[in-house]
Amino acid sequence: MQAVAIWLTGIPGSGKTTLANLLKEYFQKKMLSAIVLDGDEMRKTISKDLGFSPEDRKEHNRRIIEVVKLMVKNNITAIIPIISPYRETRGLARKEIPNFVEVYVKASLDTCMKRDPKGLYQKAKNGEITNLTDYNPHMKSLRILK
């Protein structure tokens, strides 16, 4: 079987990482090489010099795209749970990465706020962070980023 790149996108708390880990287990049970390249974990290593501005987010995604290309070319399935809010960046991933599959992990904002595994929504409500992707604490609604 040829390696693939499975790009899981969605808002914080939607279940991207949980699904990524389940997919990795599935591939490994089938005796196939697979790795999870979590967007948050990658920020701690290859992107630790970047913030959350639109430019930094795009650069973070670009770096991940380069790593994923290497993985897939070496027959390792890459599963990438990452917010990636910009259509343009996901388009670049689709263009650059062989055997690319994009999956939107859909969950309601209410569900994600209840899960809030990293406390991001609470921090946004408290005004501790102002750059939470797709969340407006005053409107309690999603912003569509293009």
C-alpha positions as semicolon CSV with decimal commas, in nm:
position;residue;x (nm);y (nm);z (nm)
1;M;0,000;0,000;0,000
2;Q;0,126;0,345;-0,089
3;A;0,166;0,601;0,191
4;V;-0,083;0,887;0,220
5;A;-0,105;1,220;0,398
6;I;-0,424;1,264;0,597
7;W;-0,466;1,633;0,684
8;L;-0,724;1,668;0,963
9;T;-0,849;2,025;0,996
10;G;-1,110;2,176;1,226
11;I;-1,154;2,416;1,515
12;P;-0,982;2,363;1,852
13;G;-1,137;2,075;2,046
14;S;-1,308;1,920;1,743
15;G;-1,130;1,587;1,789
16;K;-0,851;1,609;1,532
17;T;-0,579;1,465;1,754
18;T;-0,802;1,191;1,891
19;L;-0,891;1,080;1,539
20;A;-0,527;1,105;1,430
21;N;-0,416;0,871;1,707
22;L;-0,692;0,622;1,623
23;L;-0,590;0,630;1,256
24;K;-0,227;0,570;1,351
25;E;-0,328;0,265;1,556
26;Y;-0,533;0,135;1,263
27;F;-0,243;0,167;1,018
28;Q;0,000;0,008;1,261
29;K;-0,233;-0,289;1,317
30;K;-0,224;-0,335;0,939
31;M;0,158;-0,337;0,967
32;L;0,189;-0,005;0,783
33;S;0,421;0,277;0,884
34;A;0,233;0,580;1,014
35;I;0,317;0,888;1,216
36;V;0,112;1,165;1,374
37;L;0,253;1,512;1,311
38;D;0,040;1,715;1,551
39;G;0,033;2,087;1,474
40;D;0,068;2,183;1,841
41;E;0,361;1,948;1,894
42;M;0,531;2,071;1,576
43;R;0,505;2,427;1,713
44;K;0,729;2,318;2,001
45;T;1,002;2,202;1,763
46;I;1,025;2,319;1,402
47;S;0,811;2,627;1,459
48;K;0,906;2,739;1,809
49;D;1,019;3,072;1,662
50;L;0,671;3,150;1,526
51;G;0,366;3,315;1,678
52;F;0,003;3,313;1,566
53;S;-0,012;3,598;1,316
54;P;-0,154;3,504;0,975
55;E;0,198;3,508;0,832
56;D;0,336;3,288;1,111
57;R;0,047;3,044;1,080
58;K;0,113;3,011;0,707
59;E;0,485;2,958;0,766
60;H;0,413;2,696;1,033
61;N;0,191;2,510;0,788
62;R;0,450;2,545;0,511
63;R;0,714;2,383;0,732
64;I;0,481;2,097;0,814
65;I;0,407;2,051;0,444
66;E;0,781;2,005;0,379
67;V;0,811;1,743;0,655
68;V;0,502;1,559;0,532
69;K;0,635;1,549;0,176
70;L;0,946;1,370;0,303
71;M;0,740;1,122;0,504
72;V;0,509;1,028;0,219
73;K;0,795;1,003;-0,031
74;N;0,959;0,757;0,209
75;N;0,640;0,549;0,230
76;I;0,535;0,663;0,576
77;T;0,172;0,762;0,614
78;A;0,151;1,102;0,779
79;I;-0,154;1,200;0,981
80;I;-0,162;1,572;1,048
81;P;-0,412;1,712;1,302
82;I;-0,384;2,087;1,253
83;I;-0,624;2,380;1,255
84;S;-0,491;2,525;0,924
85;P;-0,758;2,795;0,891
86;Y;-0,648;2,926;0,552
87;R;-0,785;2,768;0,236
88;E;-0,477;2,891;0,049
89;T;-0,244;2,695;0,277
90;R;-0,451;2,377;0,251
91;G;-0,442;2,423;-0,126
92;L;-0,063;2,440;-0,114
93;A;-0,056;2,119;0,089
94;R;-0,282;1,951;-0,165
95;K;-0,056;2,064;-0,448
96;E;0,277;1,978;-0,284
97;I;0,206;1,654;-0,097
98;P;0,159;1,328;-0,289
99;N;-0,151;1,123;-0,200
100;F;-0,304;1,408;0,000
101;V;-0,642;1,368;0,170
102;E;-0,806;1,659;0,354
103;V;-1,063;1,581;0,622
104;Y;-1,266;1,849;0,796
105;V;-1,339;1,732;1,151
106;K;-1,671;1,892;1,224
107;A;-1,794;1,957;1,576
108;S;-2,021;2,229;1,702
109;L;-1,869;2,526;1,880
110;D;-2,068;2,432;2,193
111;T;-1,920;2,082;2,188
112;C;-1,567;2,214;2,141
113;M;-1,615;2,467;2,422
114;K;-1,735;2,189;2,655
115;R;-1,440;1,968;2,565
116;D;-1,182;2,249;2,572
117;P;-0,895;2,004;2,638
118;K;-0,630;2,277;2,644
119;G;-0,841;2,544;2,814
120;L;-0,823;2,767;2,507
121;Y;-1,187;2,871;2,499
122;Q;-1,180;2,960;2,869
123;K;-0,866;3,166;2,814
124;A;-1,034;3,345;2,523
125;K;-1,341;3,417;2,737
126;N;-1,116;3,555;3,011
127;G;-0,932;3,774;2,759
128;E;-0,605;3,591;2,824
129;I;-0,568;3,510;2,455
130;T;-0,707;3,704;2,163
131;N;-0,597;3,495;1,868
132;L;-0,799;3,177;1,907
133;T;-0,874;3,057;1,558
134;D;-1,233;3,093;1,447
135;Y;-1,365;3,198;1,787
136;N;-1,514;3,532;1,879
137;P;-1,583;3,535;2,256
138;H;-1,828;3,826;2,228
139;M;-2,038;3,673;1,952
140;K;-1,980;3,310;2,056
141;S;-1,959;3,230;1,688
142;L;-1,715;3,112;1,427
143;R;-1,526;3,346;1,199
144;I;-1,466;3,215;0,852
145;L;-1,101;3,269;0,763
146;K;-1,025;3,268;0,392
